[in-house]
Amino acid sequence: MPYIKLNAQNIYYEIHGQGETIALLHNGFSCTKMWAGVYPLLVNAGYRVLMYDRRGYGQSDAGADFEAYYTGDGFRVDSVSTMALLMQALEIESFHIVGQCEGGVVGVDYAVRYPGQIKTLATASTLCYSTVVLEEFNRQKFPASFHLLPSDIQNKYVVWHGPQRAELFYNLCSRYGGCYGRGVFDLRPEIKAVTCPTLVMYADRGHFFEVEQGVAFYRNLSNG
């Protein structure tokens, strides 16, 4: 599968099928491989599916300054602008978005910045707002180090990000969660600005976020 150079980094992507395009946006811990059991169903339903690894995830370049980039003020904005460059390079003018967890944040931000491009948005288990800073939230929810993870999760990280990056990547992501992981997080102002038809999906017994987060997300949508 191909790579494309965007902002001096090689970004890995895959395209499958024919029809209207659905962009699948991975969460903050994984990569395109999380969609292995999902995208064939969409292809069989008559869609073209685009998946890509954001900078530093999966098979995309991280760059020597990835930690500073990941925790810096530009991380969230760059996630959207890089996606826009990818769509422009692939000549995809309009499409659907499906984003899981952090991928849903990228989807919301993109739908607000480029509303004319987005046909529909679907988010799954995307945080709406936090009541504590996310560094504290992460300490409550995640094991303190990679080696405290169950072995099957450790192995999944190695498959997703490679044996050289798996541990470093987990230890970084579980502390911060990107630039918006260093303070109180609130997506509601952006959610209110989303105009496309939007579907909110939430687990009713999720480990990380209670289902009321999904209710709040929905209630802030104009077309949910």
VEXPAKE-350077 format. One line per field, with one value per residue: residue number from 1; x, y, z of N, C-alpha, C, O in turn; residue in one letter. Coordinates in Angstrom, 2 decimals, m for minus. Layout:
BEGIN
vopa: c(NUM  ...)
npx: c(X  ...)
npy: c(Y  ...)
npz: c(Z  ...)
capx: c(X  ...)
capy: c(Y  ...)
capz: c(Z  ...)
cpx: c(X  ...)
cpy: c(Y  ...)
cpz: c(Z  ...)
opx: c(X  ...)
opy: c(Y  ...)
opz: c(Z  ...)
seti: c(A  ...)
REM end
This chain:
BEGIN
vopa: c(1  2  3  4  5  6  7  8  9  10  11  12  13  14  15  16  17  18  19  20  21  22  23  24  25  26  27  28  29  30  31  32  33  34  35  36  37  38  39  40  41  42  43  44  45  46  47  48  49  50  51  52  53  54  55  56  57  58  59  60  61  62  63  64  65  66  67  68  69  70  71  72  73  74  75  76  77  78  79  80  81  82  83  84  85  86  87  88  89  90  91  92  93  94  95  96  97  98  99  100  101  102  103  104  105  106  107  108  109  110  111  112  113  114  115  116  117  118  119  120  121  122  123  124  125  126  127  128  129  130  131  132  133  134  135  136  137  138  139  140  141  142  143  144  145  146  147  148  149  150  151  152  153  154  155  156  157  158  159  160  161  162  163  164  165  166  167  168  169  170  171  172  173  174  175  176  177  178  179  180  181  182  183  184  185  186  187  188  189  190  191  192  193  194  195  196  197  198  199  200  201  202  203  204  205  206  207  208  209  210  211  212  213  214  215  216  217  218  219  220  221  222  223  224)
npx: c(0.84  0.37  2.50  2.44  4.01  3.61  3.84  6.56  6.66  6.33  3.29  1.23  m1.28  m4.38  m6.60  m9.69  m12.09  m15.01  m17.10  m19.04  m16.93  m15.73  m14.05  m12.09  m11.19  m8.72  m8.31  m6.68  m4.67  m4.13  m4.11  m4.47  m4.87  m6.74  m9.16  m9.48  m11.45  m13.66  m13.62  m13.90  m16.64  m17.85  m16.84  m18.02  m20.60  m20.69  m19.08  m16.24  m13.34  m11.23  m8.34  m5.92  m2.75  m2.22  0.34  3.11  1.76  1.17  2.27  3.14  5.51  7.13  8.98  11.83  11.15  8.79  7.57  7.53  5.98  3.60  2.66  2.48  1.08  0.19  m0.70  m3.41  m4.57  m2.87  m3.51  m5.90  m5.25  m3.33  m4.86  m6.56  m4.73  m4.12  m6.59  m6.82  m4.59  m5.32  m7.49  m10.11  m13.13  m15.51  m16.92  m17.71  m17.25  m16.02  m15.18  m13.29  m13.15  m10.44  m10.22  m12.76  m12.69  m10.92  m12.54  m14.77  m13.50  m12.60  m15.00  m16.05  m14.20  m14.08  m16.79  m18.19  m17.17  m17.96  m20.16  m21.54  m21.10  m19.87  m19.38  m17.66  m17.57  m16.35  m14.93  m16.85  m16.63  m14.49  m14.21  m12.06  m8.53  m7.00  m4.61  m4.75  m7.07  m6.16  m4.25  m5.92  m7.19  m5.42  m2.88  0.28  2.60  3.88  4.53  2.78  0.46  m2.03  m0.87  m1.92  m2.72  m0.29  0.94  m0.71  m0.07  2.55  2.12  0.62  2.32  4.96  7.90  9.93  8.77  6.49  6.38  7.37  5.51  3.06  3.60  3.84  1.33  m0.51  m0.05  m0.66  m2.36  m2.26  m2.11  m4.42  m4.66  m3.55  m4.93  m8.19  m10.69  m12.93  m15.23  m17.59  m18.10  m17.16  m18.72  m21.26  m21.00  m21.01  m22.56  m23.37  m25.29  m25.14  m24.06  m24.01  m22.32  m22.15  m20.78  m22.64  m21.54  m18.86  m15.30  m13.77  m15.30  m18.39  m21.80  m23.34  m21.75  m22.05  m24.72  m24.61  m22.98  m24.68  m26.81  m25.72  m25.55  m26.70  m27.83  m28.20)
npy: c(m1.18  2.38  5.25  8.75  11.88  14.30  17.43  16.98  14.41  10.90  9.53  6.86  5.16  3.58  2.55  1.16  m0.51  0.78  3.65  6.02  7.82  6.78  7.91  6.42  7.02  6.43  5.68  7.22  5.48  3.53  2.46  2.21  m0.53  m1.21  m1.26  m3.59  m5.60  m4.19  m2.48  m4.22  m4.86  m2.44  m1.98  m4.12  m3.24  m1.33  0.96  3.18  2.99  4.90  4.79  5.93  6.33  8.57  11.05  9.59  7.36  3.83  2.92  5.34  8.06  9.31  11.27  13.03  14.81  14.00  13.69  16.31  17.47  16.00  16.69  19.37  22.67  22.68  20.19  19.25  20.97  20.45  17.80  18.03  19.75  18.24  16.05  17.36  18.05  15.49  14.65  16.50  15.82  13.27  13.84  13.86  15.13  15.25  13.46  10.83  10.63  8.44  8.21  6.93  7.34  9.36  9.74  10.60  13.17  14.41  14.14  15.77  18.28  18.55  18.58  20.97  22.82  22.34  22.29  22.00  19.75  17.46  14.81  13.13  12.51  10.19  9.26  7.32  6.47  8.91  11.38  13.91  16.00  16.84  16.58  16.75  17.44  15.90  14.52  13.63  12.10  10.09  8.84  7.56  5.69  4.19  1.61  2.13  1.69  0.26  m2.44  m3.31  m3.76  m6.13  m9.14  m9.67  m7.16  m5.81  m7.24  m6.50  m3.80  m3.99  m5.14  m3.09  m0.76  m1.53  m3.25  m1.57  0.83  0.45  0.38  2.94  4.54  3.84  4.64  7.38  8.18  7.30  8.98  11.59  12.03  13.59  17.15  18.16  16.67  17.66  19.34  20.47  19.08  20.02  19.54  20.62  23.31  23.05  20.90  22.07  23.57  21.84  20.96  18.95  15.86  13.79  10.95  9.55  7.21  5.11  3.10  1.46  0.61  1.41  1.36  3.69  6.11  7.33  6.62  8.90  10.83  10.45  11.18  13.91  14.75  14.28  16.03  18.51  18.75  20.05  18.60  15.87)
npz: c(0.00  m0.49  0.30  1.12  0.96  3.31  4.74  5.18  6.20  5.75  5.07  5.69  3.82  2.85  0.25  m0.55  m2.58  m4.39  m5.09  m3.11  m0.88  2.26  5.02  7.39  10.64  12.89  16.44  19.34  20.07  18.22  14.79  11.19  11.15  13.04  11.80  10.41  10.50  9.78  7.45  5.13  5.17  4.57  2.03  0.68  0.84  m1.05  m0.94  m1.24  0.64  2.65  4.56  6.88  8.55  11.08  11.66  13.22  14.11  13.71  10.56  9.62  9.38  12.31  13.04  14.40  16.35  17.57  20.15  21.20  19.23  19.52  22.06  21.81  21.05  18.44  17.63  17.41  15.51  13.36  12.80  11.44  9.27  7.92  7.15  5.36  3.36  2.47  1.40  m0.66  m2.23  m3.03  m4.51  m3.48  m3.06  m1.57  1.19  3.56  7.12  9.57  12.85  15.54  18.98  19.64  16.92  16.33  17.37  15.59  13.36  14.03  14.26  11.63  10.19  11.07  10.14  7.38  6.18  3.75  2.55  3.86  3.97  5.83  9.35  11.65  14.96  17.40  20.72  21.48  23.46  25.03  26.93  29.71  33.28  34.87  34.56  31.75  32.08  34.73  34.53  32.76  34.37  36.14  34.53  32.92  32.91  34.57  33.12  30.06  30.43  32.32  31.07  29.88  28.30  25.75  24.87  24.87  22.79  20.69  20.45  19.54  17.03  15.85  15.96  15.73  16.97  17.91  18.57  20.11  23.03  23.81  22.51  23.75  26.43  26.13  24.97  26.87  28.95  28.11  25.69  23.32  22.46  23.60  25.82  28.09  29.71  30.86  28.90  26.33  23.99  23.20  22.14  19.48  18.59  18.50  16.24  14.12  11.13  9.39  8.87  11.71  13.48  16.68  18.51  21.34  23.91  26.45  28.79  28.98  29.59  29.72  29.25  30.48  29.50  29.51  28.42  25.67  25.40  26.05  23.97  21.75  22.36  21.92  19.23  16.11  14.10  14.74)
capx: c(0.00  1.24  2.78  2.45  4.76  2.84  4.56  7.88  6.53  5.68  2.02  0.73  m2.73  m4.96  m7.90  m10.32  m13.46  m15.50  m18.34  m18.82  m15.78  m15.80  m12.74  m12.08  m10.18  m8.39  m8.28  m5.40  m3.70  m3.99  m3.73  m5.40  m5.09  m7.90  m10.34  m9.36  m12.71  m14.74  m13.65  m14.45  m18.10  m18.21  m16.53  m19.08  m21.84  m20.62  m18.35  m14.78  m12.88  m9.90  m7.79  m4.52  m2.14  m1.76  1.78  3.59  0.97  1.26  3.37  3.51  6.67  6.93  9.90  12.65  10.53  7.40  7.02  7.22  4.85  2.42  2.18  2.50  m0.18  m0.22  m1.05  m4.82  m4.76  m2.13  m4.23  m6.91  m4.64  m2.69  m5.94  m7.01  m3.72  m4.28  m7.78  m6.50  m3.66  m6.04  m8.59  m11.38  m13.76  m16.53  m16.80  m18.24  m16.24  m16.29  m14.04  m13.41  m12.49  m9.73  m10.58  m13.98  m12.31  m10.41  m13.70  m15.53  m12.70  m12.57  m16.34  m16.24  m13.30  m14.37  m18.17  m18.66  m16.62  m18.41  m21.54  m22.03  m20.09  m20.22  m18.35  m17.85  m16.84  m15.55  m15.17  m17.50  m15.98  m13.93  m14.39  m10.71  m7.52  m6.89  m3.46  m5.25  m8.00  m5.38  m3.65  m6.96  m7.73  m4.43  m1.73  1.34  3.64  3.58  4.71  1.65  m0.68  m2.18  0.04  m2.55  m2.71  1.09  1.18  m1.43  0.72  3.70  1.60  0.18  3.33  6.29  8.56  10.80  8.00  5.28  6.44  7.50  4.27  2.06  3.93  3.55  m0.10  m1.28  0.14  m1.16  m3.47  m2.16  m2.03  m5.61  m4.63  m2.81  m5.82  m9.60  m11.09  m14.34  m15.48  m18.94  m18.18  m17.00  m19.88  m22.36  m20.75  m21.11  m23.84  m23.75  m25.93  m24.14  m24.47  m23.18  m22.39  m21.50  m20.99  m23.35  m20.72  m17.48  m14.30  m13.18  m16.26  m19.76  m22.71  m23.84  m20.93  m22.69  m25.95  m24.21  m22.51  m25.86  m27.64  m25.05  m25.57  m27.88  m28.35  m27.73)
capy: c(0.00  3.53  6.36  10.07  12.79  15.47  18.16  16.36  13.08  9.87  9.12  5.60  5.13  2.50  2.79  m0.09  m0.46  1.82  4.29  7.16  7.60  6.85  8.00  5.81  7.70  5.58  6.32  7.77  4.46  2.49  2.83  1.66  m1.95  m1.41  m1.36  m4.79  m6.32  m3.25  m1.91  m5.10  m4.77  m1.22  m2.22  m5.01  m2.46  m0.43  2.20  3.26  3.25  5.45  4.73  6.37  6.46  9.92  11.14  8.92  6.16  2.75  2.90  6.69  8.63  10.09  12.40  13.06  15.70  13.59  13.94  17.74  17.69  15.34  17.41  20.80  23.34  22.51  18.81  19.09  21.69  19.76  16.58  18.41  20.31  17.14  15.30  18.16  17.89  14.15  14.64  17.27  15.04  12.12  14.40  13.48  16.43  15.10  12.12  10.55  10.38  7.62  8.35  6.25  8.03  10.55  9.92  11.39  14.57  14.86  14.25  16.97  19.45  18.65  18.95  22.40  23.63  22.10  21.75  21.68  18.48  16.32  14.37  12.72  12.23  9.23  9.16  6.21  6.59  10.14  12.18  15.18  16.96  16.24  17.36  16.85  17.49  14.55  13.82  12.94  11.09  8.98  8.11  6.73  4.72  3.39  1.12  3.13  1.43  m0.71  m3.82  m3.65  m4.09  m7.56  m9.54  m9.57  m5.75  m5.53  m7.80  m5.68  m2.59  m4.35  m5.30  m1.79  0.30  m2.09  m3.57  m0.50  2.01  0.12  0.78  4.40  5.13  3.67  5.44  8.77  8.39  7.06  10.12  12.88  12.04  14.74  18.46  18.40  15.79  18.27  20.20  20.08  18.95  20.34  19.55  21.11  24.44  22.56  20.07  22.96  24.14  20.79  21.11  17.77  14.80  13.18  9.81  9.38  5.85  5.02  1.89  1.81  0.19  1.59  1.50  5.02  7.21  6.92  6.82  10.27  11.60  10.35  11.97  15.31  14.96  14.36  17.21  19.71  18.71  20.65  17.66  14.59)
capz: c(0.00  m0.75  1.20  0.52  1.81  3.72  5.79  5.34  6.79  4.93  5.67  5.13  3.62  2.04  m0.37  m0.97  m3.07  m5.30  m4.66  m2.24  m0.01  3.72  5.68  8.72  11.45  14.04  17.75  19.75  20.45  17.21  13.43  10.22  11.37  13.90  10.96  9.56  10.45  9.47  6.10  4.10  5.19  3.87  0.60  0.16  0.78  m2.19  m0.64  m1.29  2.01  2.84  5.91  6.92  9.87  11.37  11.93  14.42  14.38  12.73  9.60  9.22  10.06  13.53  13.07  15.61  17.34  17.71  21.49  21.29  18.32  20.07  23.23  21.53  20.77  17.05  17.30  17.01  14.25  12.31  12.44  10.45  8.06  7.20  6.52  4.22  2.32  1.94  0.55  m1.85  m3.06  m3.58  m5.29  m2.86  m2.80  m0.54  1.75  4.89  8.15  10.75  13.73  16.83  20.09  19.17  15.52  16.30  17.59  14.30  12.48  14.40  13.89  10.17  9.74  11.37  9.31  5.96  6.18  2.41  2.09  4.67  3.75  7.14  10.37  12.69  15.99  18.32  21.99  21.48  24.66  24.81  27.82  30.93  34.51  35.44  33.50  31.20  32.65  35.90  34.03  32.22  35.49  36.73  33.60  32.22  33.67  34.62  32.12  29.01  30.90  33.17  30.21  29.58  27.23  24.43  24.50  24.50  21.46  19.72  20.24  18.70  15.66  15.34  15.86  15.56  18.24  18.37  18.97  20.86  24.43  23.89  22.06  24.80  27.60  25.80  24.74  28.09  29.86  27.64  24.74  22.43  23.10  24.40  26.98  29.19  30.47  30.80  27.50  26.09  22.55  22.94  21.21  18.12  18.27  18.16  14.91  13.10  10.43  8.61  9.65  12.58  14.30  17.87  19.05  22.65  24.71  27.69  29.93  28.57  30.65  29.78  29.31  30.77  28.37  29.54  27.49  24.37  25.45  25.98  22.60  20.89  22.67  21.42  17.77  15.45  13.12  15.25)
cpx: c(0.89  1.46  2.69  3.16  3.93  3.56  5.85  7.84  5.86  4.46  1.50  m0.78  m3.12  m6.29  m8.43  m11.71  m13.75  m16.80  m18.05  m17.74  m16.18  m14.38  m12.87  m10.91  m9.93  m8.32  m6.86  m4.36  m3.39  m3.59  m4.75  m5.75  m6.29  m9.17  m10.37  m10.67  m13.89  m14.77  m14.15  m15.98  m18.57  m17.93  m17.62  m20.42  m21.80  m19.93  m16.87  m14.31  m11.44  m9.52  m6.36  m4.06  m1.69  m0.28  2.14  2.85  1.26  2.49  3.76  4.72  6.27  7.75  10.62  12.02  9.11  6.82  6.65  6.04  3.56  1.81  2.11  1.15  m0.70  m0.73  m2.46  m5.09  m4.07  m2.83  m5.26  m6.26  m3.94  m3.74  m6.45  m6.03  m3.83  m5.46  m7.53  m5.60  m4.36  m7.26  m9.95  m12.05  m14.84  m16.57  m17.53  m17.06  m16.81  m15.05  m14.29  m12.55  m11.78  m9.99  m11.86  m13.71  m11.78  m11.57  m14.53  m14.78  m12.70  m13.93  m16.64  m15.41  m13.63  m15.78  m18.66  m18.17  m17.29  m19.88  m22.21  m20.84  m20.65  m19.06  m18.69  m16.97  m15.88  m15.93  m15.80  m16.84  m15.42  m14.20  m13.08  m9.74  m7.25  m5.64  m3.89  m6.21  m7.23  m4.71  m4.65  m7.33  m6.69  m3.39  m0.56  2.44  3.19  3.59  3.62  0.39  m0.82  m1.36  m0.60  m2.58  m1.28  1.38  0.48  m0.66  1.92  3.26  1.24  1.34  4.76  6.99  9.43  10.03  6.88  5.31  6.51  6.18  3.20  2.35  3.67  2.04  m0.91  m1.09  m0.65  m2.39  m3.45  m2.16  m3.25  m5.71  m3.94  m3.67  m7.23  m10.03  m12.57  m14.55  m16.81  m19.01  m18.05  m18.20  m21.06  m22.22  m20.81  m22.50  m24.28  m24.51  m24.89  m24.76  m23.49  m23.40  m21.59  m21.80  m21.68  m22.60  m19.24  m16.55  m13.86  m14.21  m17.66  m20.68  m23.29  m23.01  m21.55  m23.97  m25.63  m23.72  m23.70  m26.63  m27.01  m25.00  m26.83  m28.55  m27.92  m28.81)
cpy: c(1.25  4.45  7.66  11.00  14.05  16.14  17.45  14.98  12.13  9.35  7.89  5.65  3.93  2.98  1.45  0.19  0.71  2.39  5.54  6.83  7.74  6.90  7.44  6.38  6.93  6.39  6.76  6.77  3.48  3.05  2.22  0.20  m2.22  m1.65  m2.64  m5.56  m5.48  m2.87  m2.88  m5.06  m3.54  m1.33  m3.08  m4.30  m1.41  0.90  2.06  3.70  3.77  5.33  5.25  6.46  7.91  9.90  10.49  7.67  5.10  2.85  4.28  7.18  9.39  11.38  12.46  13.88  15.29  13.90  15.41  18.09  17.18  16.12  18.92  21.35  23.07  21.14  18.67  19.77  20.96  18.47  16.86  18.90  19.23  16.28  16.05  18.04  16.51  14.08  15.40  16.47  13.86  12.52  13.89  14.76  16.38  13.65  12.05  10.33  9.44  7.69  7.68  6.97  9.29  10.81  10.72  12.87  15.16  15.06  15.48  18.22  19.65  19.11  20.42  23.25  23.52  21.55  21.34  20.33  17.27  16.02  13.97  12.47  11.21  9.15  8.01  6.41  7.78  10.99  13.51  16.28  16.22  17.16  17.49  16.97  16.06  13.82  13.04  11.83  9.86  8.17  7.17  5.54  3.76  2.82  2.08  2.91  0.35  m2.14  m4.24  m3.94  m5.61  m7.92  m9.42  m8.12  m5.32  m6.02  m6.99  m4.40  m2.85  m4.51  m3.95  m0.85  m0.21  m2.28  m2.45  0.67  1.71  0.66  2.30  5.07  5.01  4.60  6.93  9.02  8.22  8.17  11.34  12.80  13.26  16.05  18.74  17.45  16.40  19.20  19.65  20.12  19.25  20.51  20.22  22.34  24.01  21.72  20.94  23.54  23.12  20.88  19.87  16.78  14.00  12.07  9.67  7.97  5.78  3.68  2.27  1.37  0.31  1.80  2.95  6.12  6.67  7.33  8.23  11.21  11.60  11.16  13.45  15.66  15.17  15.66  18.52  19.75  19.38  19.67  16.25  13.54)
cpz: c(0.00  0.45  0.40  1.48  2.05  4.87  6.19  5.99  5.80  5.67  4.93  4.97  2.78  1.47  m0.87  m1.52  m3.99  m4.73  m3.87  m1.21  1.46  4.25  7.09  9.51  12.74  15.33  18.12  20.17  19.31  15.86  12.48  10.49  12.28  13.09  10.13  9.44  10.02  8.00  5.04  4.03  4.42  2.38  m0.03  0.05  m0.33  m1.95  m0.98  0.10  1.98  4.30  5.85  8.36  10.06  11.75  13.26  14.80  13.31  11.86  9.09  10.02  11.31  13.50  14.41  16.72  17.69  19.09  21.66  20.40  18.94  21.23  23.00  21.12  19.35  16.68  16.75  15.68  13.11  11.88  11.36  9.17  7.25  6.49  5.29  3.06  1.66  0.99  m0.75  m2.79  m3.72  m4.40  m4.81  m2.39  m1.73  m0.08  3.09  5.85  9.20  11.62  15.07  17.87  19.57  17.69  15.36  16.55  16.28  13.33  12.76  13.95  12.37  9.64  10.01  10.42  7.82  5.80  4.80  1.90  2.73  4.42  5.06  8.05  11.33  13.68  16.92  19.54  21.97  22.68  24.29  25.66  29.02  32.11  35.28  34.28  33.02  31.64  33.90  35.50  33.52  33.32  36.13  35.85  33.02  33.17  33.53  33.59  31.16  29.55  31.88  32.37  30.09  28.35  25.85  23.95  24.12  23.09  20.38  19.42  19.34  17.25  15.06  15.03  15.70  16.89  18.78  18.96  19.96  22.29  24.58  23.52  23.14  25.98  27.36  25.72  26.02  29.11  29.41  26.75  23.86  23.19  23.97  25.57  28.18  30.04  30.46  29.34  27.35  24.59  22.20  22.04  19.75  17.69  17.83  16.76  13.79  12.46  9.68  9.48  10.43  13.43  15.45  18.40  20.34  23.30  26.01  28.94  29.60  29.74  30.82  30.01  29.59  29.62  28.36  28.66  26.09  24.30  25.33  24.58  21.67  21.12  22.19  19.89  17.24  14.50  13.49  15.25)
opx: c(2.04  0.73  2.84  2.94  3.60  3.86  6.18  8.90  4.94  4.57  1.35  m1.48  m2.29  m7.03  m7.72  m12.43  m12.87  m17.53  m16.94  m17.64  m16.86  m13.58  m13.66  m9.75  m10.83  m8.27  m5.94  m3.27  m2.47  m2.82  m5.80  m6.83  m6.82  m10.15  m11.19  m10.96  m15.01  m15.83  m14.78  m16.56  m19.58  m18.70  m18.08  m21.28  m22.78  m20.17  m16.33  m14.82  m10.56  m10.29  m5.67  m4.86  m0.88  0.27  1.55  3.26  1.54  3.62  4.61  4.95  5.21  7.27  10.10  12.32  8.31  5.68  5.59  5.19  2.53  0.59  1.72  0.20  m1.89  m1.15  m2.67  m5.76  m4.62  m2.75  m5.48  m6.68  m3.94  m3.52  m6.76  m6.44  m3.67  m5.36  m7.98  m5.83  m4.01  m7.97  m10.82  m11.61  m15.07  m16.30  m17.90  m15.99  m17.94  m13.97  m15.35  m11.36  m12.45  m9.98  m12.04  m14.41  m12.15  m11.59  m14.95  m15.37  m12.80  m13.98  m17.38  m15.88  m13.49  m15.95  m19.47  m18.69  m17.21  m20.74  m23.31  m19.72  m21.79  m17.91  m19.86  m15.75  m14.73  m17.11  m15.36  m16.54  m15.84  m14.39  m13.00  m10.08  m7.27  m5.61  m3.44  m6.16  m7.61  m4.60  m4.28  m7.74  m7.03  m3.04  m0.42  3.14  2.23  2.75  3.54  m0.63  0.18  m1.17  0.09  m2.48  m1.09  2.00  1.01  m0.60  2.27  3.95  1.53  1.37  5.68  6.72  9.65  10.57  6.37  4.37  5.79  5.78  2.51  1.45  3.31  1.53  m1.90  m1.88  m1.25  m3.39  m4.48  m2.20  m3.16  m6.73  m3.77  m3.18  m7.45  m9.77  m13.38  m14.10  m17.12  m19.92  m18.74  m18.64  m21.77  m23.21  m20.68  m23.51  m25.46  m24.40  m23.87  m25.83  m22.28  m24.52  m20.48  m22.93  m21.35  m22.99  m18.45  m16.94  m13.62  m14.01  m18.06  m20.38  m23.70  m23.50  m21.56  m24.28  m26.29  m24.02  m23.73  m27.06  m27.70  m24.46  m27.90  m29.70  m27.34  m28.56)
opy: c(1.19  4.42  7.67  10.93  14.77  15.50  17.34  14.43  12.53  8.80  7.89  6.13  3.34  3.71  0.70  1.04  1.51  1.72  6.08  5.70  8.68  6.00  7.94  6.25  6.79  7.62  6.67  7.16  2.67  4.01  1.75  m0.26  m3.33  m2.18  m2.77  m6.11  m5.99  m2.92  m2.42  m5.21  m3.60  m0.83  m2.80  m4.69  m0.68  1.86  0.95  4.67  3.17  5.71  5.03  6.63  8.41  8.86  10.80  6.97  5.43  2.85  4.40  6.77  10.02  12.44  12.00  13.68  16.14  14.35  15.74  18.90  17.86  16.21  19.66  20.61  23.22  20.92  18.03  19.21  20.86  18.10  16.03  18.50  19.28  15.84  15.42  17.95  16.38  13.52  14.98  16.45  13.48  11.67  13.54  15.39  17.37  12.74  13.07  9.88  9.61  7.28  7.84  7.19  10.21  11.96  11.42  13.72  16.27  16.03  16.17  19.11  20.78  19.95  21.06  24.29  24.49  20.43  20.43  19.82  16.16  16.88  14.42  12.26  11.34  8.99  7.74  6.52  7.66  11.28  14.18  17.36  15.10  18.36  18.25  16.65  15.13  12.59  11.91  10.73  8.73  6.95  6.10  4.50  2.63  3.48  2.77  3.86  m0.38  m2.95  m5.42  m4.33  m6.32  m7.09  m9.09  m7.87  m4.57  m5.32  m6.82  m3.96  m2.03  m4.06  m3.69  m0.22  0.59  m1.55  m2.37  1.43  2.64  1.33  2.88  6.06  5.99  5.28  7.65  9.95  8.92  8.29  12.03  13.45  13.91  16.07  19.46  17.42  15.73  19.79  18.49  21.09  18.79  21.48  20.39  22.41  24.54  21.81  20.59  23.96  23.48  20.87  19.74  16.83  13.58  12.23  9.67  7.58  6.32  3.19  3.29  1.73  m0.58  2.35  3.40  6.98  5.66  8.25  8.71  12.24  12.62  11.76  14.18  16.73  16.13  16.30  19.53  20.70  19.28  19.86  15.53  12.40)
opz: c(0.44  1.44  m0.82  2.68  1.11  5.88  7.37  6.31  5.08  6.76  3.71  5.85  2.09  2.13  m1.54  m0.99  m4.33  m4.00  m3.93  m0.74  1.85  3.96  7.89  9.10  13.57  15.31  17.30  20.59  19.44  15.78  12.93  10.11  12.30  13.61  9.22  8.38  9.91  7.37  4.09  2.95  3.71  1.56  m1.13  m0.75  m0.52  m2.68  m0.99  0.66  1.37  5.18  4.85  9.28  9.29  12.12  14.30  15.72  12.16  12.36  8.21  11.16  11.37  13.88  15.43  17.89  18.08  19.18  22.19  20.77  18.89  21.36  23.90  20.87  19.09  15.55  15.71  14.81  12.01  10.71  10.47  8.08  6.02  5.36  4.27  1.90  0.45  m0.10  m1.82  m4.00  m4.84  m4.92  m5.61  m1.44  m1.04  m0.85  3.66  5.42  9.66  11.19  15.67  17.64  19.10  17.25  14.37  16.01  15.90  12.57  11.83  13.33  11.89  8.74  9.26  9.95  7.08  5.31  4.69  0.91  2.19  4.63  5.37  7.58  11.79  13.28  17.20  19.41  22.40  22.90  23.36  25.15  29.32  31.95  36.24  33.14  33.82  31.59  34.10  36.06  33.82  33.21  36.62  36.35  32.66  34.16  32.52  33.23  31.43  29.17  32.24  32.94  30.20  27.47  24.88  22.75  23.17  22.29  19.28  18.27  18.49  16.33  13.89  13.97  15.55  17.85  19.99  19.76  20.59  22.71  25.39  24.15  23.43  26.46  28.29  26.34  26.22  30.05  30.23  27.05  23.65  24.42  24.95  26.26  29.19  31.00  30.09  28.63  28.15  23.99  21.02  21.22  18.88  16.54  16.88  16.16  12.62  13.17  9.35  10.71  9.87  14.00  15.24  18.72  20.43  23.25  26.62  30.05  29.90  30.77  31.94  30.87  29.00  28.86  27.30  28.21  25.41  23.27  24.58  24.06  20.90  20.16  22.07  19.32  17.84  14.13  12.68  15.66)
seti: c(M  P  Y  I  K  L  N  A  Q  N  I  Y  Y  E  I  H  G  Q  G  E  T  I  A  L  L  H  N  G  F  S  C  T  K  M  W  A  G  V  Y  P  L  L  V  N  A  G  Y  R  V  L  M  Y  D  R  R  G  Y  G  Q  S  D  A  G  A  D  F  E  A  Y  Y  T  G  D  G  F  R  V  D  S  V  S  T  M  A  L  L  M  Q  A  L  E  I  E  S  F  H  I  V  G  Q  C  E  G  G  V  V  G  V  D  Y  A  V  R  Y  P  G  Q  I  K  T  L  A  T  A  S  T  L  C  Y  S  T  V  V  L  E  E  F  N  R  Q  K  F  P  A  S  F  H  L  L  P  S  D  I  Q  N  K  Y  V  V  W  H  G  P  Q  R  A  E  L  F  Y  N  L  C  S  R  Y  G  G  C  Y  G  R  G  V  F  D  L  R  P  E  I  K  A  V  T  C  P  T  L  V  M  Y  A  D  R  G  H  F  F  E  V  E  Q  G  V  A  F  Y  R  N  L  S  N  G)
REM end
